[in-house]
Amino acid sequence: MEKILYVMRHGETLFNTQKRVQGACDSPLTEAGIAQAQAVAAYFKREKYQFEAVYSSTQERATDTAKIVAQTDKVIQLKGIKEMNFGMFEAQDEMLLPKHRPNATSFEDLLVPFGGEDIIEVGKRVYQTLVDTMKQHERACLFVSHGAAMWGLIQFLNIDFPPGVWLTNCAITKWSLTDDSLTLREVILPSQQFRSYLFDEENK
């Protein structure tokens, strides 16, 4: 039986505007971030999206986004979809982060020596959390997570992503789940007036 789930990134935060590393640490949504979440709420209402349950990471920025988007305080927090830990770089200027290896599209395991996480391991925990949680549901659910956590999931599943497309604030990803097989179906970007990028089995 195929199940549908949506995983989205939180709205813009104070640290986002300050170009500071924001993984395990937290900062509040900005006015723009709140407006982004409200725009997604309006989009979901207009497109008649309905969710059996709404989940967020345990971090405030994701929970606040989820409450605005779903227009309810009944949001369940999940540690498994929290943001990647950047170790000693937390709350520091983004320019201090190590550079990606040649041809890499993520930090891979570069942050581990600094007390951070390997992004593939992050993707693995996000994947397992989504699969385990959806076993409790029959209808579509919404999960509000984070940019690196979502990118880790894409990396873990070895999905080819369109060049130049990024998981901007409040980016929405649509997935289908059959047994334990998770397939990316669509990416919807509020930052591009809700432009949709479709995926199929060939993208895996």
Phi, psi and omega in degrees: 000127180277135176240148180250138175218153180240131178239124183230159178272153177293168177284172181302141179239172178303313181295326175303316182290333180269002181057041178254146181295129184225095178242267177290332177282170187223160170206157186285160173295143173276175174300321178295321179297319177296317179297322178298315179295321177295323178295321177293320177302316179295321179296312180299320179293316180296320181273002177062040173287137175229138184239135177290325179207156179237127181239156173216166171291174181280000182269141189305318184297326178283318180295317179297319177298314181300318181295322179290313183296315183274351180054046178204153174269357182276070179247130182261127182271140179231122178295331185294343179249019177290168184288157175300142177272125181264011175061226186293350180273356180305133177068005179270169176299134182302334181294344180278347181296149177296152179282146176300151171295158179307130179070004178279151178247013177202179177283351181051238181254016186296336184271349183302316179297345181255018178086009180265189182252155170280127186296332177292321177294324175298312179300323179296316180290325177295314178304309183296322179296316180296314181297312181296320182291319182292343176296341180272357188230156176252327183255174185300144176232157178248134177236123178256118187232221190218161185301307182290325178296317179291321178293325176298320177298315179297319178293316181300321181272001176056050181266132176283126184253144180300134178302136178082001178258126184235155178277079181290171180306132180068015173302140184245130174243134178255130182233152170244143181237121174236117189055243178251017182262117183255125184235128177284126182253327188198146170239128182240125186247107175302330181293346178241040180056041177062037174296142183249135174245119184268145178237162174216188184298333182291344181280349184282000000 
